[in-house]
């Protein structure tokens, strides 16, 4: 659970903020609910990827 608090959640928040900002800046013709869905999808995808890509802690090379 520490891994989620340390890496995944901040990455999700950063990706969501950047996605929302970029979609509102460049793509006003897309309805707001669709921009929200795209932002939520991007945040969830980045959270899942960071959850699996960042290790839990130092690995013991003898194991």
PDBQT receptor file of N, H, CA, C and O in Angstrom, charges set to zero:
ATOM      1  N   UNK A   1       0.815  -1.194   0.000  1.00  0.00    +0.000 N 
ATOM      2  CA  UNK A   1       0.000   0.000   0.000  1.00  0.00    +0.000 C 
ATOM      3  C   UNK A   1       0.860   1.260   0.000  1.00  0.00    +0.000 C 
ATOM      4  O   UNK A   1       0.449   2.290  -0.535  1.00  0.00    +0.000 OA
ATOM      5  N   UNK A   2       2.051   1.189   0.596  1.00  0.00    +0.000 N 
ATOM      6  H   UNK A   2       2.385   0.353   1.031  1.00  0.00    +0.000 HD
ATOM      7  CA  UNK A   2       2.942   2.347   0.586  1.00  0.00    +0.000 C 
ATOM      8  C   UNK A   2       3.288   2.760  -0.827  1.00  0.00    +0.000 C 
ATOM      9  O   UNK A   2       3.429   3.944  -1.131  1.00  0.00    +0.000 OA
ATOM     10  N   UNK A   3       3.424   1.759  -1.691  1.00  0.00    +0.000 N 
ATOM     11  H   UNK A   3       3.310   0.796  -1.444  1.00  0.00    +0.000 HD
ATOM     12  CA  UNK A   3       3.788   2.026  -3.072  1.00  0.00    +0.000 C 
ATOM     13  C   UNK A   3       2.718   2.895  -3.735  1.00  0.00    +0.000 C 
ATOM     14  O   UNK A   3       3.046   3.785  -4.519  1.00  0.00    +0.000 OA
ATOM     15  N   UNK A   4       1.467   2.650  -3.434  1.00  0.00    +0.000 N 
ATOM     16  H   UNK A   4       1.200   1.927  -2.797  1.00  0.00    +0.000 HD
ATOM     17  CA  UNK A   4       0.382   3.435  -4.027  1.00  0.00    +0.000 C 
ATOM     18  C   UNK A   4       0.448   4.884  -3.568  1.00  0.00    +0.000 C 
ATOM     19  O   UNK A   4       0.249   5.807  -4.359  1.00  0.00    +0.000 OA
ATOM     20  N   UNK A   5       0.723   5.073  -2.311  1.00  0.00    +0.000 N 
ATOM     21  H   UNK A   5       0.885   4.323  -1.668  1.00  0.00    +0.000 HD
ATOM     22  CA  UNK A   5       0.778   6.437  -1.792  1.00  0.00    +0.000 C 
ATOM     23  C   UNK A   5       2.009   7.178  -2.270  1.00  0.00    +0.000 C 
ATOM     24  O   UNK A   5       1.987   8.400  -2.421  1.00  0.00    +0.000 OA
ATOM     25  N   UNK A   6       3.078   6.447  -2.506  1.00  0.00    +0.000 N 
ATOM     26  H   UNK A   6       3.096   5.455  -2.383  1.00  0.00    +0.000 HD
ATOM     27  CA  UNK A   6       4.338   7.094  -2.849  1.00  0.00    +0.000 C 
ATOM     28  C   UNK A   6       4.461   7.417  -4.330  1.00  0.00    +0.000 C 
ATOM     29  O   UNK A   6       5.003   8.467  -4.676  1.00  0.00    +0.000 OA
ATOM     30  N   UNK A   7       3.982   6.560  -5.208  1.00  0.00    +0.000 N 
ATOM     31  H   UNK A   7       3.541   5.707  -4.926  1.00  0.00    +0.000 HD
ATOM     32  CA  UNK A   7       4.188   6.752  -6.642  1.00  0.00    +0.000 C 
ATOM     33  C   UNK A   7       2.891   6.868  -7.440  1.00  0.00    +0.000 C 
ATOM     34  O   UNK A   7       2.706   7.838  -8.176  1.00  0.00    +0.000 OA
ATOM     35  N   UNK A   8       2.010   5.912  -7.307  1.00  0.00    +0.000 N 
ATOM     36  H   UNK A   8       2.160   5.125  -6.709  1.00  0.00    +0.000 HD
ATOM     37  CA  UNK A   8       0.871   5.813  -8.221  1.00  0.00    +0.000 C 
ATOM     38  C   UNK A   8      -0.099   6.982  -8.091  1.00  0.00    +0.000 C 
ATOM     39  O   UNK A   8      -0.505   7.563  -9.098  1.00  0.00    +0.000 OA
ATOM     40  N   UNK A   9      -0.468   7.328  -6.880  1.00  0.00    +0.000 N 
ATOM     41  H   UNK A   9      -0.138   6.856  -6.062  1.00  0.00    +0.000 HD
ATOM     42  CA  UNK A   9      -1.461   8.390  -6.701  1.00  0.00    +0.000 C 
ATOM     43  C   UNK A   9      -0.938   9.748  -7.145  1.00  0.00    +0.000 C 
ATOM     44  O   UNK A   9      -1.662  10.453  -7.848  1.00  0.00    +0.000 OA
ATOM     45  N   UNK A  10       0.278  10.163  -6.779  1.00  0.00    +0.000 N 
ATOM     46  H   UNK A  10       0.866   9.591  -6.208  1.00  0.00    +0.000 HD
ATOM     47  CA  UNK A  10       0.762  11.448  -7.308  1.00  0.00    +0.000 C 
ATOM     48  C   UNK A  10       0.883  11.469  -8.829  1.00  0.00    +0.000 C 
ATOM     49  O   UNK A  10       0.596  12.487  -9.459  1.00  0.00    +0.000 OA
ATOM     50  N   UNK A  11       1.304  10.360  -9.419  1.00  0.00    +0.000 N 
ATOM     51  H   UNK A  11       1.537   9.533  -8.907  1.00  0.00    +0.000 HD
ATOM     52  CA  UNK A  11       1.397  10.303 -10.879  1.00  0.00    +0.000 C 
ATOM     53  C   UNK A  11       0.009  10.418 -11.495  1.00  0.00    +0.000 C 
ATOM     54  O   UNK A  11      -0.167  11.106 -12.500  1.00  0.00    +0.000 OA
ATOM     55  N   UNK A  12      -0.968   9.757 -10.909  1.00  0.00    +0.000 N 
ATOM     56  H   UNK A  12      -0.825   9.198 -10.092  1.00  0.00    +0.000 HD
ATOM     57  CA  UNK A  12      -2.332   9.857 -11.411  1.00  0.00    +0.000 C 
ATOM     58  C   UNK A  12      -2.847  11.291 -11.347  1.00  0.00    +0.000 C 
ATOM     59  O   UNK A  12      -3.487  11.764 -12.286  1.00  0.00    +0.000 OA
ATOM     60  N   UNK A  13      -2.572  11.976 -10.256  1.00  0.00    +0.000 N 
ATOM     61  H   UNK A  13      -2.051  11.592  -9.494  1.00  0.00    +0.000 HD
ATOM     62  CA  UNK A  13      -3.040  13.356 -10.111  1.00  0.00    +0.000 C 
ATOM     63  C   UNK A  13      -2.358  14.288 -11.107  1.00  0.00    +0.000 C 
ATOM     64  O   UNK A  13      -3.002  15.169 -11.676  1.00  0.00    +0.000 OA
ATOM     65  N   UNK A  14      -1.069  14.098 -11.315  1.00  0.00    +0.000 N 
ATOM     66  H   UNK A  14      -0.546  13.382 -10.853  1.00  0.00    +0.000 HD
ATOM     67  CA  UNK A  14      -0.342  14.934 -12.277  1.00  0.00    +0.000 C 
ATOM     68  C   UNK A  14      -0.862  14.695 -13.689  1.00  0.00    +0.000 C 
ATOM     69  O   UNK A  14      -1.094  15.646 -14.435  1.00  0.00    +0.000 OA
ATOM     70  N   UNK A  15      -1.045  13.437 -14.056  1.00  0.00    +0.000 N 
ATOM     71  H   UNK A  15      -0.856  12.664 -13.449  1.00  0.00    +0.000 HD
ATOM     72  CA  UNK A  15      -1.547  13.115 -15.395  1.00  0.00    +0.000 C 
ATOM     73  C   UNK A  15      -2.961  13.656 -15.581  1.00  0.00    +0.000 C 
ATOM     74  O   UNK A  15      -3.284  14.193 -16.641  1.00  0.00    +0.000 OA
ATOM     75  N   UNK A  16      -3.801  13.520 -14.564  1.00  0.00    +0.000 N 
ATOM     76  H   UNK A  16      -3.538  13.084 -13.704  1.00  0.00    +0.000 HD
ATOM     77  CA  UNK A  16      -5.170  14.031 -14.673  1.00  0.00    +0.000 C 
ATOM     78  C   UNK A  16      -5.175  15.547 -14.840  1.00  0.00    +0.000 C 
ATOM     79  O   UNK A  16      -5.918  16.079 -15.665  1.00  0.00    +0.000 OA
ATOM     80  N   UNK A  17      -4.360  16.234 -14.071  1.00  0.00    +0.000 N 
ATOM     81  H   UNK A  17      -3.757  15.802 -13.401  1.00  0.00    +0.000 HD
ATOM     82  CA  UNK A  17      -4.295  17.691 -14.190  1.00  0.00    +0.000 C 
ATOM     83  C   UNK A  17      -3.803  18.143 -15.546  1.00  0.00    +0.000 C 
ATOM     84  O   UNK A  17      -4.372  19.056 -16.145  1.00  0.00    +0.000 OA
ATOM     85  N   UNK A  18      -2.752  17.512 -16.036  1.00  0.00    +0.000 N 
ATOM     86  H   UNK A  18      -2.289  16.770 -15.550  1.00  0.00    +0.000 HD
ATOM     87  CA  UNK A  18      -2.220  17.880 -17.352  1.00  0.00    +0.000 C 
ATOM     88  C   UNK A  18      -3.193  17.523 -18.477  1.00  0.00    +0.000 C 
ATOM     89  O   UNK A  18      -3.347  18.287 -19.430  1.00  0.00    +0.000 OA
ATOM     90  N   UNK A  19      -3.841  16.379 -18.370  1.00  0.00    +0.000 N 
ATOM     91  H   UNK A  19      -3.716  15.759 -17.596  1.00  0.00    +0.000 HD
ATOM     92  CA  UNK A  19      -4.802  15.983 -19.403  1.00  0.00    +0.000 C 
ATOM     93  C   UNK A  19      -5.986  16.941 -19.429  1.00  0.00    +0.000 C 
ATOM     94  O   UNK A  19      -6.432  17.351 -20.501  1.00  0.00    +0.000 OA
ATOM     95  N   UNK A  20      -6.492  17.296 -18.262  1.00  0.00    +0.000 N 
ATOM     96  H   UNK A  20      -6.130  16.963 -17.391  1.00  0.00    +0.000 HD
ATOM     97  CA  UNK A  20      -7.634  18.212 -18.195  1.00  0.00    +0.000 C 
ATOM     98  C   UNK A  20      -7.261  19.581 -18.756  1.00  0.00    +0.000 C 
ATOM     99  O   UNK A  20      -8.024  20.176 -19.516  1.00  0.00    +0.000 OA
ATOM    100  N   UNK A  21      -6.094  20.071 -18.380  1.00  0.00    +0.000 N 
ATOM    101  H   UNK A  21      -5.473  19.587 -17.763  1.00  0.00    +0.000 HD
ATOM    102  CA  UNK A  21      -5.625  21.370 -18.878  1.00  0.00    +0.000 C 
ATOM    103  C   UNK A  21      -5.472  21.348 -20.395  1.00  0.00    +0.000 C 
ATOM    104  O   UNK A  21      -5.944  22.257 -21.079  1.00  0.00    +0.000 OA
ATOM    105  N   UNK A  22      -4.816  20.317 -20.926  1.00  0.00    +0.000 N 
ATOM    106  H   UNK A  22      -4.432  19.580 -20.371  1.00  0.00    +0.000 HD
ATOM    107  CA  UNK A  22      -4.565  20.245 -22.366  1.00  0.00    +0.000 C 
ATOM    108  C   UNK A  22      -5.866  20.076 -23.154  1.00  0.00    +0.000 C 
ATOM    109  O   UNK A  22      -6.051  20.710 -24.193  1.00  0.00    +0.000 OA
ATOM    110  N   UNK A  23      -6.756  19.230 -22.663  1.00  0.00    +0.000 N 
ATOM    111  H   UNK A  23      -6.605  18.715 -21.819  1.00  0.00    +0.000 HD
ATOM    112  CA  UNK A  23      -8.020  19.033 -23.373  1.00  0.00    +0.000 C 
ATOM    113  C   UNK A  23      -8.870  20.298 -23.362  1.00  0.00    +0.000 C 
ATOM    114  O   UNK A  23      -9.530  20.604 -24.356  1.00  0.00    +0.000 OA
ATOM    115  N   UNK A  24      -8.866  21.039 -22.257  1.00  0.00    +0.000 N 
ATOM    116  H   UNK A  24      -8.330  20.791 -21.450  1.00  0.00    +0.000 HD
ATOM    117  CA  UNK A  24      -9.626  22.281 -22.207  1.00  0.00    +0.000 C 
ATOM    118  C   UNK A  24      -8.989  23.372 -23.055  1.00  0.00    +0.000 C 
ATOM    119  O   UNK A  24      -9.688  24.248 -23.565  1.00  0.00    +0.000 OA
ATOM    120  N   UNK A  25      -7.686  23.328 -23.208  1.00  0.00    +0.000 N 
ATOM    121  H   UNK A  25      -7.118  22.617 -22.794  1.00  0.00    +0.000 HD
ATOM    122  CA  UNK A  25      -6.982  24.349 -23.982  1.00  0.00    +0.000 C 
ATOM    123  C   UNK A  25      -7.105  24.108 -25.479  1.00  0.00    +0.000 C 
ATOM    124  O   UNK A  25      -7.377  25.045 -26.230  1.00  0.00    +0.000 OA
ATOM    125  N   UNK A  26      -6.915  22.893 -25.919  1.00  0.00    +0.000 N 
ATOM    126  H   UNK A  26      -6.695  22.132 -25.308  1.00  0.00    +0.000 HD
ATOM    127  CA  UNK A  26      -6.810  22.593 -27.346  1.00  0.00    +0.000 C 
ATOM    128  C   UNK A  26      -8.065  21.988 -27.978  1.00  0.00    +0.000 C 
ATOM    129  O   UNK A  26      -8.225  22.050 -29.197  1.00  0.00    +0.000 OA
ATOM    130  N   UNK A  27      -8.939  21.416 -27.191  1.00  0.00    +0.000 N 
ATOM    131  H   UNK A  27      -8.809  21.365 -26.201  1.00  0.00    +0.000 HD
ATOM    132  CA  UNK A  27     -10.067  20.670 -27.756  1.00  0.00    +0.000 C 
ATOM    133  C   UNK A  27     -11.389  21.111 -27.131  1.00  0.00    +0.000 C 
ATOM    134  O   UNK A  27     -12.065  20.311 -26.484  1.00  0.00    +0.000 OA
ATOM    135  N   UNK A  28     -11.760  22.372 -27.320  1.00  0.00    +0.000 N 
ATOM    136  H   UNK A  28     -11.211  23.022 -27.846  1.00  0.00    +0.000 HD
ATOM    137  CA  UNK A  28     -13.018  22.867 -26.774  1.00  0.00    +0.000 C 
ATOM    138  C   UNK A  28     -14.233  22.300 -27.508  1.00  0.00    +0.000 C 
ATOM    139  O   UNK A  28     -15.339  22.311 -26.967  1.00  0.00    +0.000 OA
ATOM    140  N   UNK A  29     -14.043  21.807 -28.726  1.00  0.00    +0.000 N 
ATOM    141  H   UNK A  29     -13.145  21.798 -29.166  1.00  0.00    +0.000 HD
ATOM    142  CA  UNK A  29     -15.175  21.282 -29.486  1.00  0.00    +0.000 C 
ATOM    143  C   UNK A  29     -15.648  19.920 -28.977  1.00  0.00    +0.000 C 
ATOM    144  O   UNK A  29     -16.742  19.481 -29.332  1.00  0.00    +0.000 OA
ATOM    145  N   UNK A  30     -14.852  19.251 -28.158  1.00  0.00    +0.000 N 
ATOM    146  H   UNK A  30     -13.963  19.607 -27.870  1.00  0.00    +0.000 HD
ATOM    147  CA  UNK A  30     -15.255  17.978 -27.552  1.00  0.00    +0.000 C 
ATOM    148  C   UNK A  30     -16.124  18.294 -26.332  1.00  0.00    +0.000 C 
ATOM    149  O   UNK A  30     -15.763  19.158 -25.533  1.00  0.00    +0.000 OA
ATOM    150  N   UNK A  31     -17.262  17.612 -26.174  1.00  0.00    +0.000 N 
ATOM    151  H   UNK A  31     -17.555  16.911 -26.823  1.00  0.00    +0.000 HD
ATOM    152  CA  UNK A  31     -18.121  17.882 -25.011  1.00  0.00    +0.000 C 
ATOM    153  C   UNK A  31     -17.378  17.672 -23.688  1.00  0.00    +0.000 C 
ATOM    154  O   UNK A  31     -16.460  16.856 -23.596  1.00  0.00    +0.000 OA
ATOM    155  N   UNK A  32     -17.790  18.415 -22.685  1.00  0.00    +0.000 N 
ATOM    156  H   UNK A  32     -18.536  19.078 -22.759  1.00  0.00    +0.000 HD
ATOM    157  CA  UNK A  32     -17.121  18.381 -21.384  1.00  0.00    +0.000 C 
ATOM    158  C   UNK A  32     -17.129  17.018 -20.723  1.00  0.00    +0.000 C 
ATOM    159  O   UNK A  32     -16.153  16.635 -20.078  1.00  0.00    +0.000 OA
ATOM    160  N   UNK A  33     -18.227  16.278 -20.876  1.00  0.00    +0.000 N 
ATOM    161  H   UNK A  33     -19.020  16.589 -21.401  1.00  0.00    +0.000 HD
ATOM    162  CA  UNK A  33     -18.273  14.950 -20.258  1.00  0.00    +0.000 C 
ATOM    163  C   UNK A  33     -17.274  14.004 -20.917  1.00  0.00    +0.000 C 
ATOM    164  O   UNK A  33     -16.679  13.159 -20.248  1.00  0.00    +0.000 OA
ATOM    165  N   UNK A  34     -17.091  14.144 -22.221  1.00  0.00    +0.000 N 
ATOM    166  H   UNK A  34     -17.575  14.830 -22.765  1.00  0.00    +0.000 HD
ATOM    167  CA  UNK A  34     -16.119  13.289 -22.911  1.00  0.00    +0.000 C 
ATOM    168  C   UNK A  34     -14.697  13.642 -22.494  1.00  0.00    +0.000 C 
ATOM    169  O   UNK A  34     -13.852  12.760 -22.338  1.00  0.00    +0.000 OA
ATOM    170  N   UNK A  35     -14.435  14.930 -22.315  1.00  0.00    +0.000 N 
ATOM    171  H   UNK A  35     -15.121  15.647 -22.442  1.00  0.00    +0.000 HD
ATOM    172  CA  UNK A  35     -13.109  15.332 -21.826  1.00  0.00    +0.000 C 
ATOM    173  C   UNK A  35     -12.866  14.778 -20.431  1.00  0.00    +0.000 C 
ATOM    174  O   UNK A  35     -11.750  14.375 -20.106  1.00  0.00    +0.000 OA
ATOM    175  N   UNK A  36     -13.914  14.758 -19.601  1.00  0.00    +0.000 N 
ATOM    176  H   UNK A  36     -14.821  15.086 -19.865  1.00  0.00    +0.000 HD
ATOM    177  CA  UNK A  36     -13.779  14.205 -18.259  1.00  0.00    +0.000 C 
ATOM    178  C   UNK A  36     -13.489  12.704 -18.326  1.00  0.00    +0.000 C 
ATOM    179  O   UNK A  36     -12.639  12.204 -17.589  1.00  0.00    +0.000 OA
ATOM    180  N   UNK A  37     -14.189  11.988 -19.204  1.00  0.00    +0.000 N 
ATOM    181  H   UNK A  37     -14.879  12.395 -19.803  1.00  0.00    +0.000 HD
ATOM    182  CA  UNK A  37     -13.956  10.548 -19.355  1.00  0.00    +0.000 C 
ATOM    183  C   UNK A  37     -12.540  10.261 -19.853  1.00  0.00    +0.000 C 
ATOM    184  O   UNK A  37     -11.893   9.326 -19.383  1.00  0.00    +0.000 OA
ATOM    185  N   UNK A  38     -12.065  11.055 -20.792  1.00  0.00    +0.000 N 
ATOM    186  H   UNK A  38     -12.591  11.815 -21.174  1.00  0.00    +0.000 HD
ATOM    187  CA  UNK A  38     -10.700  10.887 -21.300  1.00  0.00    +0.000 C 
ATOM    188  C   UNK A  38      -9.694  11.136 -20.184  1.00  0.00    +0.000 C 
ATOM    189  O   UNK A  38      -8.712  10.405 -20.052  1.00  0.00    +0.000 OA
ATOM    190  N   UNK A  39      -9.941  12.170 -19.381  1.00  0.00    +0.000 N 
ATOM    191  H   UNK A  39     -10.738  12.763 -19.488  1.00  0.00    +0.000 HD
ATOM    192  CA  UNK A  39      -9.042  12.496 -18.273  1.00  0.00    +0.000 C 
ATOM    193  C   UNK A  39      -9.024  11.380 -17.232  1.00  0.00    +0.000 C 
ATOM    194  O   UNK A  39      -7.957  10.998 -16.751  1.00  0.00    +0.000 OA
ATOM    195  N   UNK A  40     -10.185  10.861 -16.887  1.00  0.00    +0.000 N 
ATOM    196  H   UNK A  40     -11.052  11.172 -17.278  1.00  0.00    +0.000 HD
ATOM    197  CA  UNK A  40     -10.257   9.765 -15.910  1.00  0.00    +0.000 C 
ATOM    198  C   UNK A  40      -9.558   8.524 -16.450  1.00  0.00    +0.000 C 
ATOM    199  O   UNK A  40      -8.838   7.850 -15.713  1.00  0.00    +0.000 OA
ATOM    200  N   UNK A  41      -9.759   8.218 -17.721  1.00  0.00    +0.000 N 
ATOM    201  H   UNK A  41     -10.344   8.765 -18.320  1.00  0.00    +0.000 HD
ATOM    202  CA  UNK A  41      -9.093   7.068 -18.330  1.00  0.00    +0.000 C 
ATOM    203  C   UNK A  41      -7.584   7.212 -18.337  1.00  0.00    +0.000 C 
ATOM    204  O   UNK A  41      -6.861   6.254 -18.063  1.00  0.00    +0.000 OA
ATOM    205  N   UNK A  42      -7.105   8.415 -18.652  1.00  0.00    +0.000 N 
ATOM    206  H   UNK A  42      -7.692   9.193 -18.875  1.00  0.00    +0.000 HD
ATOM    207  CA  UNK A  42      -5.659   8.649 -18.655  1.00  0.00    +0.000 C 
ATOM    208  C   UNK A  42      -5.086   8.503 -17.250  1.00  0.00    +0.000 C 
ATOM    209  O   UNK A  42      -4.014   7.924 -17.071  1.00  0.00    +0.000 OA
ATOM    210  N   UNK A  43      -5.795   9.026 -16.256  1.00  0.00    +0.000 N 
ATOM    211  H   UNK A  43      -6.665   9.497 -16.401  1.00  0.00    +0.000 HD
ATOM    212  CA  UNK A  43      -5.316   8.926 -14.877  1.00  0.00    +0.000 C 
ATOM    213  C   UNK A  43      -5.286   7.471 -14.410  1.00  0.00    +0.000 C 
ATOM    214  O   UNK A  43      -4.316   7.036 -13.790  1.00  0.00    +0.000 OA
ATOM    215  N   UNK A  44      -6.334   6.732 -14.703  1.00  0.00    +0.000 N 
ATOM    216  H   UNK A  44      -7.122   7.085 -15.207  1.00  0.00    +0.000 HD
ATOM    217  CA  UNK A  44      -6.367   5.324 -14.290  1.00  0.00    +0.000 C 
ATOM    218  C   UNK A  44      -5.295   4.500 -14.995  1.00  0.00    +0.000 C 
ATOM    219  O   UNK A  44      -4.634   3.673 -14.367  1.00  0.00    +0.000 OA
ATOM    220  N   UNK A  45      -5.123   4.720 -16.281  1.00  0.00    +0.000 N 
ATOM    221  H   UNK A  45      -5.660   5.392 -16.791  1.00  0.00    +0.000 HD
ATOM    222  CA  UNK A  45      -4.097   3.986 -17.019  1.00  0.00    +0.000 C 
ATOM    223  C   UNK A  45      -2.707   4.293 -16.479  1.00  0.00    +0.000 C 
ATOM    224  O   UNK A  45      -1.901   3.379 -16.301  1.00  0.00    +0.000 OA
ATOM    225  N   UNK A  46      -2.415   5.554 -16.216  1.00  0.00    +0.000 N 
ATOM    226  H   UNK A  46      -3.070   6.296 -16.361  1.00  0.00    +0.000 HD
ATOM    227  CA  UNK A  46      -1.098   5.903 -15.686  1.00  0.00    +0.000 C 
ATOM    228  C   UNK A  46      -0.903   5.344 -14.280  1.00  0.00    +0.000 C 
ATOM    229  O   UNK A  46       0.205   4.948 -13.920  1.00  0.00    +0.000 OA
ATOM    230  N   UNK A  47      -1.962   5.310 -13.490  1.00  0.00    +0.000 N 
ATOM    231  H   UNK A  47      -2.862   5.633 -13.783  1.00  0.00    +0.000 HD
ATOM    232  CA  UNK A  47      -1.861   4.732 -12.153  1.00  0.00    +0.000 C 
ATOM    233  C   UNK A  47      -1.582   3.244 -12.186  1.00  0.00    +0.000 C 
ATOM    234  O   UNK A  47      -0.757   2.747 -11.419  1.00  0.00    +0.000 OA
ATOM    235  N   UNK A  48      -2.264   2.529 -13.067  1.00  0.00    +0.000 N 
ATOM    236  H   UNK A  48      -2.934   2.933 -13.689  1.00  0.00    +0.000 HD
ATOM    237  CA  UNK A  48      -2.041   1.080 -13.182  1.00  0.00    +0.000 C 
ATOM    238  C   UNK A  48      -0.634   0.796 -13.687  1.00  0.00    +0.000 C 
ATOM    239  O   UNK A  48       0.050  -0.083 -13.164  1.00  0.00    +0.000 OA
ATOM    240  N   UNK A  49      -0.200   1.537 -14.700  1.00  0.00    +0.000 N 
ATOM    241  H   UNK A  49      -0.755   2.251 -15.125  1.00  0.00    +0.000 HD
ATOM    242  CA  UNK A  49       1.156   1.325 -15.219  1.00  0.00    +0.000 C 
ATOM    243  C   UNK A  49       2.212   1.630 -14.163  1.00  0.00    +0.000 C 
ATOM    244  O   UNK A  49       3.168   0.869 -14.013  1.00  0.00    +0.000 OA
ATOM    245  N   UNK A  50       2.057   2.721 -13.433  1.00  0.00    +0.000 N 
ATOM    246  H   UNK A  50       1.280   3.339 -13.554  1.00  0.00    +0.000 HD
ATOM    247  CA  UNK A  50       3.053   3.053 -12.414  1.00  0.00    +0.000 C 
ATOM    248  C   UNK A  50       3.014   2.056 -11.261  1.00  0.00    +0.000 C 
ATOM    249  O   UNK A  50       4.044   1.798 -10.637  1.00  0.00    +0.000 OA
ATOM    250  N   UNK A  51       1.846   1.492 -10.967  1.00  0.00    +0.000 N 
ATOM    251  H   UNK A  51       1.010   1.702 -11.473  1.00  0.00    +0.000 HD
ATOM    252  CA  UNK A  51       1.729   0.496  -9.897  1.00  0.00    +0.000 C 
ATOM    253  C   UNK A  51       2.578  -0.736 -10.216  1.00  0.00    +0.000 C 
ATOM    254  O   UNK A  51       3.230  -1.286  -9.328  1.00  0.00    +0.000 OA
ATOM    255  N   UNK A  52       2.571  -1.167 -11.470  1.00  0.00    +0.000 N 
ATOM    256  H   UNK A  52       2.041  -0.721 -12.191  1.00  0.00    +0.000 HD
ATOM    257  CA  UNK A  52       3.307  -2.364 -11.842  1.00  0.00    +0.000 C 
ATOM    258  C   UNK A  52       4.763  -2.093 -12.211  1.00  0.00    +0.000 C 
ATOM    259  O   UNK A  52       5.601  -2.985 -12.081  1.00  0.00    +0.000 OA
ATOM    260  N   UNK A  53       5.080  -0.891 -12.666  1.00  0.00    +0.000 N 
ATOM    261  H   UNK A  53       4.399  -0.166 -12.772  1.00  0.00    +0.000 HD
ATOM    262  CA  UNK A  53       6.445  -0.620 -13.115  1.00  0.00    +0.000 C 
ATOM    263  C   UNK A  53       7.387  -0.209 -11.993  1.00  0.00    +0.000 C 
ATOM    264  O   UNK A  53       8.583  -0.494 -12.060  1.00  0.00    +0.000 OA
ATOM    265  N   UNK A  54       6.873   0.454 -10.966  1.00  0.00    +0.000 N 
ATOM    266  H   UNK A  54       5.902   0.685 -10.912  1.00  0.00    +0.000 HD
ATOM    267  CA  UNK A  54       7.744   0.847  -9.860  1.00  0.00    +0.000 C 
ATOM    268  C   UNK A  54       7.821  -0.289  -8.851  1.00  0.00    +0.000 C 
ATOM    269  O   UNK A  54       6.786  -0.819  -8.444  1.00  0.00    +0.000 OA
ATOM    270  N   UNK A  55       9.014  -0.671  -8.444  1.00  0.00    +0.000 N 
ATOM    271  H   UNK A  55       9.854  -0.242  -8.775  1.00  0.00    +0.000 HD
ATOM    272  CA  UNK A  55       9.156  -1.791  -7.502  1.00  0.00    +0.000 C 
ATOM    273  C   UNK A  55       8.680  -1.411  -6.106  1.00  0.00    +0.000 C 
ATOM    274  O   UNK A  55       8.582  -0.235  -5.755  1.00  0.00    +0.000 OA
ATOM    275  N   UNK A  56       8.386  -2.446  -5.321  1.00  0.00    +0.000 N 
ATOM    276  H   UNK A  56       8.465  -3.401  -5.605  1.00  0.00    +0.000 HD
ATOM    277  CA  UNK A  56       7.950  -2.220  -3.947  1.00  0.00    +0.000 C 
ATOM    278  C   UNK A  56       9.079  -1.716  -3.067  1.00  0.00    +0.000 C 
ATOM    279  O   UNK A  56       8.854  -0.891  -2.182  1.00  0.00    +0.000 OA
ATOM    280  N   UNK A  57      10.255  -2.189  -3.291  1.00  0.00    +0.000 N 
ATOM    281  H   UNK A  57      10.438  -2.860  -4.010  1.00  0.00    +0.000 HD
ATOM    282  CA  UNK A  57      11.392  -1.806  -2.476  1.00  0.00    +0.000 C 
ATOM    283  C   UNK A  57      12.641  -2.445  -3.029  1.00  0.00    +0.000 C 
ATOM    284  O   UNK A  57      12.612  -3.032  -4.111  1.00  0.00    +0.000 OA
ATOM    285  N   UNK A  58      13.733  -2.340  -2.306  1.00  0.00    +0.000 N 
ATOM    286  H   UNK A  58      13.756  -1.864  -1.428  1.00  0.00    +0.000 HD
ATOM    287  CA  UNK A  58      14.971  -2.962  -2.786  1.00  0.00    +0.000 C 
ATOM    288  C   UNK A  58      14.818  -4.485  -2.861  1.00  0.00    +0.000 C 
ATOM    289  O   UNK A  58      14.306  -5.118  -1.937  1.00  0.00    +0.000 OA
ATOM    290  N   UNK A  59      15.262  -5.045  -3.955  1.00  0.00    +0.000 N 
ATOM    291  H   UNK A  59      15.678  -4.531  -4.705  1.00  0.00    +0.000 HD
ATOM    292  CA  UNK A  59      15.180  -6.489  -4.148  1.00  0.00    +0.000 C 
ATOM    293  C   UNK A  59      16.471  -7.148  -3.668  1.00  0.00    +0.000 C 
ATOM    294  O   UNK A  59      17.562  -6.620  -3.885  1.00  0.00    +0.000 OA
ATOM    295  N   UNK A  60      16.342  -8.295  -3.018  1.00  0.00    +0.000 N 
ATOM    296  H   UNK A  60      15.456  -8.724  -2.842  1.00  0.00    +0.000 HD
ATOM    297  CA  UNK A  60      17.488  -9.061  -2.556  1.00  0.00    +0.000 C 
ATOM    298  C   UNK A  60      18.028  -9.872  -3.735  1.00  0.00    +0.000 C 
ATOM    299  O   UNK A  60      17.308 -10.718  -4.264  1.00  0.00    +0.000 OA
ATOM    300  N   UNK A  61      19.269  -9.642  -4.161  1.00  0.00    +0.000 N 
ATOM    301  H   UNK A  61      19.854  -8.954  -3.731  1.00  0.00    +0.000 HD
ATOM    302  CA  UNK A  61      19.787 -10.348  -5.343  1.00  0.00    +0.000 C 
ATOM    303  C   UNK A  61      19.967 -11.847  -5.127  1.00  0.00    +0.000 C 
ATOM    304  O   UNK A  61      20.089 -12.586  -6.103  1.00  0.00    +0.000 OA
ATOM    305  N   UNK A  62      19.989 -12.320  -3.880  1.00  0.00    +0.000 N 
ATOM    306  H   UNK A  62      19.890 -11.719  -3.086  1.00  0.00    +0.000 HD
ATOM    307  CA  UNK A  62      20.189 -13.741  -3.614  1.00  0.00    +0.000 C 
ATOM    308  C   UNK A  62      18.900 -14.537  -3.743  1.00  0.00    +0.000 C 
ATOM    309  O   UNK A  62      18.952 -15.767  -3.769  1.00  0.00    +0.000 OA
ATOM    310  N   UNK A  63      17.765 -13.895  -3.823  1.00  0.00    +0.000 N 
ATOM    311  H   UNK A  63      17.723 -12.896  -3.802  1.00  0.00    +0.000 HD
ATOM    312  CA  UNK A  63      16.488 -14.608  -3.932  1.00  0.00    +0.000 C 
ATOM    313  C   UNK A  63      16.172 -14.964  -5.329  1.00  0.00    +0.000 C 
ATOM    314  O   UNK A  63      15.132 -15.568  -5.592  1.00  0.00    +0.000 OA
TER     315      UNK A  63
